[in-house]
Amino acid sequence: MAPKEEFAGEAAQALAAAAEAGVSLLAGDAARHESAIAKADLIVDALFGTGFRGTARGDAVGLIEAANRSGKPILAVDVPSGLQADTGTWDGPCIRASVTVTMGLPKVGLVLFPGAEMTGALYVGDIGYPQALMDDPSIATWLVTAAKVRELLPRRRPDTHKGTYGHVLILAGSVGYTGAAVLSTFGALRSGAGLVTVAVPQSVYPIVASKVTEGIAMPLADDGSALSPSAMARVDELLASCDVVAAGPGLSPAHGVARVVEELLGRDKPLVLDADGLNVLAGRADRLAKARPPVVITPHPGELGRLLKQPTPKIVEDRLGAARAAAARFRCVVVLKSAHTVVAKPDGEAAIVRTGNPGMASGGMGDVLTGAVAALIGQGLVPFDAAVAAAYLHGLAGDLGAQERGQVGLLASDVADGLAGGPDTPTAGLGIRDQGSETTTPMAFLVLQLLIPNPGSLIPLLEYPGALRRLSEKESAFTSRSPPVTLRGGGEKRVPGRALHQGDDCAAESRAGHPGGHAAGRVEGRLRHGVQLARTHFVVVAQAAVRREEHVPQPSGLPTFQKCRGFHDPRILGQDMPGAPP
């Protein structure tokens, strides 16, 4: 957009490198640029970066609008232009990207809605941030990864029994809501709990008992449809043999339910509260802060709004802030269920879970999650870790279920079933298998196939303006082992298989004839997948590079570049790349 003579420093060097590589450089008014956009097959958006604030103006407005109108795939560099990286909001025109390659670390605005909708498939390119910066304790927001979740999950030793994996007590159900009791029970069982007791009102006991063959159903005193205050005597007896309690799914907001929940806050067993277990505390939610046991609450935005006495739209507007505020105020772990669930704890640390999909917007999904959280606490995880792992795996089960069955018609029972693993896996009940194991495991917990590199670490999210005050560029090599680049119509080239270093010129060109024209592509660096080029014209070549074995697709749409280093090794994302637009 700016005249060539206004470029300086690294920007001028990059411009010169692009020109030397044969990239056409267009200068002039917005109309000329719009003409180039209309002819392109791929648009790379690099207008604005993470420092952008306010509203796009001038020629940028026309370019953003033309790109969005074009219907062409858009690859955004770092952040979609017009989007504010720290909030995920925009004021004015904003690029709607098909793919975003963000540098160094994910940004909060890219993974929380509404910004996530403009981001498309998210890739992370490691450009050499110092480890001291990555470990900065002031970075308190994390993106949950498969590697971290697998690290958290308990392994199953061969000399164990059902008592080893925790006894979960679930208080759930009322007349008309027996399904909630059943689904939360199966959520716990499928997440590996050794024993699950589900205690329900006497009036619905026969229905629930006939459904939970593997669980232990117990009747409680009721008022004809929901728990009565006198139910607590029997609950206390059941508490003596359990390790963790989950209360709320389908209980109803009856007076007796409120009394039972109040009593549970004074007992010593870890407590997971959901649904009516939270609704009965509306107006007196500060009772949570005085609870004797550790507490996890799993509200959706409406339930959290009632606890905080705020309208639901305000909660949705700042989910991360609302979850943090509730965790601090109520001194508990908060699992704010939504598209990209937020898990927060009282000290301000928060995790963002990107698994899950719109097919999970149906009844009973939260009941399954409640059971899963309780099951992991029963297996020894601290409440925050249990909530993070359960939310991630619950969403992953939904993602894989949607891949198998489709999003429309996906059921909570499908997700519960997806939490199971084969009985002979090293961590049976959570379905993890060791590398090299031939044991097959169903659905959500083929986590090893989804692992991003650097196992055992979370990816810290940057909240701008933030920690990027000190950056040191460091040169490092990676190995190039690339499949051929094939152009329809014949002809192929293979990028040289040698070590690449920052600034290396390792270009490979391919051309092939076509009736009425030809296609030409210039590929620098290396490609994990062959790129099919058919009469393709690239306006801009994206700068990124990645080792082949370190790009791992996930159903949640987050293939991650963990160890790419080359600042001047461009990468072309083809339409056959995982996560790229169809």
N, C-alpha and C positions, 0 to 999 in steps of 0.2 A: 504494500500500500504506500509506503514511503519512497521518495526518490532514492536512487542508488547511492548518491553522495551523502545521504544522511546516515547510512549504516557505518558503524564503527566497532572496534574491538572484535569479540568473538562472533558477533552478528555479521560483521563484514567478512570475516574469514569463512563463515558458513555459506554466505552468499557467493563468494568466489569459488568455493568448493562445488557448490551446486552448478554454477555456470560451467566449470571445468568438466563436470560429469555429464554435461549435455542437457541439463534442465533448462527449458525455455523460461526466461524471466520476462514477465509482462509488467510494464509500468503504464500508468495512464488513469483515466477516470473509471468509475465503478461500472459503467456500461461495458467497457472493454473486458473487464474482469468477468462480468456476468456472461459474456459470450463464451469465454474459455470454460467457465463452469458448465455451461449447457453442453459442451462437447466432451466433457470429461467422463471417464468411467469410474474414477475414484477421486473423491475430494478429501484433501488433508487440511484440516482446520488448525492453523497455528497463529491466529490473529491476536488473541489475548491469553495471558497465563494466570498463575495463581494470585498475582497481585491485583487483578482486575476488581474494581469496585464501581458501583453506580450503574450507568446506562451506556450502552454502545452508542456512538454518535458518528456522524459524517458518513464516509464511504463504507465504513464497517457495517452499518445498518443494511445497506443494499446488498453487500456480499453475504451476510448471514441469511437474509431473507431469500436471496437467490439460491444459496446452497440448500436451504430447507425445502424450497419449492422444486428443486431439480429432480427429486426422487432417486438420486444417486447415493451409493454408500458414502458415508462421511466418517473419516478417522480423525478424531480430535487428539491433539498433542497436549498432554498434561491435564487440561480441563476444557470442556466445550466453551468456546468463546461466548461471553455474555453471562456465564454462570459464576457465582461467587463461591470460591472453593471452601470457605469455612462454614457456610450456611446451606448450600445447595439451593439457594433461591436466585431469582433473576428479576430484573426490572427493565423491561424492554426486550428487544430481539435476542434470542439465544440459540446457538447451534443445537440441533437434535442429532446427536452422534449415533452412528451404528456401533462404533468401537472407540474407546478412549484408551490411549496408552499414557498413563500418568507416571511421572518420574520419581524414583526414589521410594516414596511411600504413598499409599492411598490418602486421599483427602476426605474429610468428613462429608463435604458437600457432594461427593461422588457416590457415596454408599447409602446416604439417607434420602428418602423422598422429600420433595419432588425432584431433587437434583439427579437421583439415580435414574429417573426416567429419561433424562436428557443425555445421560452418560453412555447408554448402551452397554455392550459387553466391556468389562473393565480388565485391563492388563496393567501390570506394574513393572516398570523397568528400573532395575537397580543401577544407579549411575555413580555409585561409590561413596555414599554418605558414610562418614566416620562412625565406627561402632559406638563411640562415646555419645554421639548425637542420637543414635538409635536407642540407646539405653537411658536417655535423659528421663529422670523421674517425673519431670513436669509434663511429659506426654502421658496422659491418663486415659486415653481412649484407644481401643484396640479393635482390630478386625479379626474375628474368630476364623481360624483355619483348621483344615482337617488334621494337620500335623499336631497342632496343640490339643485338639480333642482326643486324638489317639493317645497322646501322652498322658492325658488325665484319666483315661478309662482303666478300671482295675483289670488285672490279668487273672486268669483262672488257673490255679494250681491243680494238679491231679488229685491231691489228697484233701479235697474240700467237700463240704456237704451244704445242704440248703441253708443251714444256720449261718454259714460263712457270709452269705450275700444279702443279709438283712431281712428283717420282717417289717413290712409296710402295713400300717393301719390306715384305711381310707374310710372317711365318713362322707357318705354321698347318697343322693337319690331322694325322691319324694313321689307322691302320686303324679303320674304324667311324665316323670323325669327319671325313669329307671335306666334309660340308656346311658346317662351321664355316669352312673355308678359302674355300669359294666365296662364302659370305655376307659375310665380312669384305672380300673382294675387291670384291664389288658395292657394299658400303657405301662404300668408298673411291671407286670409279668414279662412282657416282651422286652423290657429294658434290663432284665436280668435279676430282678428281686428274687431272693430265695423263697420267701413266703409273702403272700398278700392276703390280708383279711379285709373284707369290705363290710362295714357295719351300716345297715340301712334301716329306715322306719319299718316297724312290724308290718304295716299294711302293704308294703311292696316287697317284703322279704321273699315270698314264694317265687315271684318273677325273677328277681336278681339271682337267687340261689340256683334256679334252673339254667341260668346263662353262664355262670362263672364256674365251670367244672374244675378248673385248676386253682381257683381261689377259694378262700374260706369265707362264706357268707354268714353274717351274724345279725339277728334282729335286735332292734332297739325300741324302747318305749316311744310311742308317738301320740299325736292328737287326732289321729284318723287319717292324716295325709303326710305330715312332716314331723320331725323330731320334737319331743316335748322336753321340758327342763329336766324331768326325772331320768332322761336317757343317760345323763352324765355318770350316774352310778355304775352302769354297765360299761361305759366308755373307760372309766378309771380302771376297771378290771382288765380290759383289753390292753390298756396302755402298759401294764406291767410287763408284758411279753413282747412289745414291739420296739423298734429302733427309731421310727420316724412316723409322723402322722401327716396325712393330707386331708383337708376338709374343705368342702364347698360345692363340688360339682353336683348340680341338681338338687341341693338341699332345700331350697325355697327360703324366702326372707322371713320365715315365721319367728315368733317370739322365742320358742324353744331353741331354734337354731342359734339365735343371737346369744342365748345363755350358754349354750355348749361351746361356742367359739370363744366367748369371754373366759370360760373356765380353762380351755386349752392354752390360752395365752399365759396362764399362771402355772402350767405344768412344765416339766423339764425335758420333754421330748421335742426334737427339731420339728418344726411345723411348716407345712406348705399350705397356703390359703389361696383359693381361687373362687371365682364366680360368687355364689351367695355367701361363701365364707368371708368375702370382702364386702359385699353389699350390706350385710347386717352391721358393719362397722361404720357405715356412712354417717357422718355427724359426730362420731367419736373415734375417728381413726387414730388420734394421738395415743390411744390405748396401745397401739402397736409398738410405740417407742418404749413402753414400759414392760414389754413382754419378757418373760423369764427365759424361754428357749430362743435359739436362733430361728428367725422366721424368713421364709421366702414368700413373696406375694407375686401372683401371675395375672395382673389385670390386663384387659384391653383398654384402649383410650377412654371409653365411656366409664368403665369402672374406676380407673385412676382419677378421672375428672370428678367423680362423686367423692372419692376419698380426699382430694385436694380442694374440693369446693370450687372447681373451675369448669368452664364449659368445655365440652369435648373438642371443638375446633381449636381451642388454645393449646390443648395437649398435643393434638396432631401437628400444630404449627411448629412446635419445638419438642419433639419426642425425647431427644437426648437430654435436654435441659429438664424436662418434666420428670423423667426417670431418675435423674440425679437428685433433683429436689426432693422427690418422694423418699428415696433411699436415705438421704441425710435426715429428713424430718422424722421418718418412722423407724430409723435405725434398723433397717432390714435390707435384704436383697430384693430388688425389684426386677421382674421380667415383664417389660412392657411389650405385649404381643402386638405385632403389626407387620406390615410389609417391611422386612429388615428389622427384626426384633432387637430391642436394646435391653441389655442386662446391666444393672448398676448396683453398686454397693455404697454403704454410708460414707466411705472416705473419698468418694468422687470418682473412683475408677469405674470405667464403663466399657462394655464390649458390644460390638455390633455384629449381628448374625445375618448373613446374606442368603442363607438357604431358605427355601420355601417358595411358593408360587401361588397365583390366584386361585388355583384349583382347591386350595386349602381353606378358602372362604366358605366354609360350610359347618354345620352344627357338629359338635363333638370333638373338634380338633384340639381345643383347649383342654378338654378332659383328659385326652391322651397325654398331652404335655405335662399336666399336673402329676399323673402317675409316673411318668418318666423321671421328673425332677426328684420325686420322693424316692424312687428306686435307687437312683445314683447316690443320694444322701445315705440311704440304708447300706450301700456298699462301701461307704467310707469316705466319699468325697465331701469336702467342705461345701457349705451351701452355695457360695458363688460359683465354684467350679462345677458343681452339679447342675446349676441353672444354665451355665454357658454350654456345657456339653449336651444337656438334654435339649435345649433350644436348637442347637446346631443339628443334632442328629434327627430330631423331630422334623425339621425343615428338609433335611436331606432325604429322609424317608418319603416325604411328600414329593420332592423333586423326582426321585427315581420311580415312584408310583405314577407320577404324571407322564414320565417317559414311556412307561409300560402300558398305561391305560388311557392316557390323555387327561387333561385338567378337568374337563367337564364331567361331572359325575364321580370325581374322586371322593372317597369316603374316609371318615375318621378311622374306621376299622381297617381300611387299606394301609393307612399310615401306621397304625399300631402293629399290623402284621409285618410291615417293613422294618420294624425295630429289632426283629429277631435274627439270630444267627444259628448256624448249625451246632448240634450238641458236641461235635468233636473239634470245634475250633478252639484255639488257645484261650480266647475270651468269649466262650459261649454265652449267649444271651445278649451280647453286644456285637457279635458278628465280626470281630476283627480277626484277620488271619495274618500270620507271619509271612514275610517275603519268602518265596520259594515253596510255600505250602500249596499242595494241590487240593486242599479241602475247599469245596465250593460253599459259599455263603450267600444267602439271598439278600436282595434289596439294599437297604440304606447303608449297611456297614461294610461295604467293600471299600473301606476308607483308604487302604493302601494304594488302591488304583487311582485315588483322587489326591494323594499327598502332593503338596507343593514342596519344594526343597527347603532345606534348613529346618528339619524336624525339631519340634520342641519349642519353637518360638512363635509368638504372635507378631502380626504386622502392626506396628504403632501407626495410628492415624494422626496426621498433622492438623491442628486447629489453627488456622491463620488469623492474625499474625502470630507466628509461633516460633519454633525453635531453629528455624533455618537462618541463623545469624552466622554460623561458622560452618563452612563447607570446605573440604580440601579435595581437590581432584587427584585421583590416584590411578595410575596406569596399570591395567592388568590384562592378561591374555585369556582368550578362550579358544576352544578348538572348533574348527568348522568342518562338519560332516554333513553335507547337504545332499538331498535328492536332486535330480535334474529339474531344471526349469523347462517346462514343455509348452510350446505354443501350438495351438490348433492349426493344422495345416502342415505340420512337420517341423523338424529341427529342435534340437535341445542342447543346452549347455549345463555343465556342472560347475558350481563354484569350487575353486581349489580347496582341497582338504588339508589346510595347513593352519598353524597358529596365527591368529589375527591379533594385532595390537592397535591401540588407540591411534587413529589417524592413518592406518594402513589403507592403501588403495588396492582393494581386492575385488574389483568389478568384473562381472561377467555379462556379456551382451548376447542376446538371442534375437534373431529375426526370422520371419517366415513369410512366405508369400501367400496372399489370399486373393481371390477374384475381386477385382475392383479396389484393391488396396493391400496394405500389409500391416502386420502388428510388430511393434518393436518394444522391447522392455529392457531396461538396464537394472541389474540386480547387484547390489553391493552388500557385503557381509555374507550372511548365510540364511537359508530358509529351512524351517522344519518340514514344511510340506511343499510339494510341487505347486506352482502357481500356474493356473491355466489362463493364458493371455490370448484373447481373441479380439483383434483390432482395438487394442487397449491403449489409451493415452493417459498418462499420469501427469497431473498438473504439478503435484509436489510429491517428493519422496520422503517418507517418515524416517526419522532417525531413531533407531532402536536396534538392539541385537541380543541374541539369546542363545545359550547352548541348547542343543537339540533335546537332550534328556531332561532339561529343566523346565520345559513348557508342558504343563499337565492340565488338560481341560477338566473342569468340574461342572456338574449339572447346574450349579448355581450361577454359572456364567462368569467364573473368575479364574481363567487360566492366568498364571502369574509368572512373570519374568523375575526370578529372584537374584540371579547373579550376572546379569548382563552389565558390561562395563564400557563398551566402546562408545565414545561420544560422537564419532564420525563414521559409524558403520551403519548406513541406512538399511532399513528392512521394509520390504513391501508385503503388506498383508493381502493375500489373495482371497477370493471368495470361497475357497475350499478350506480356509483356516477355521479351526474350532472357534465358535463365538462370533465369527464374521457374519455379516448379513447374507441372506440367501440371494 
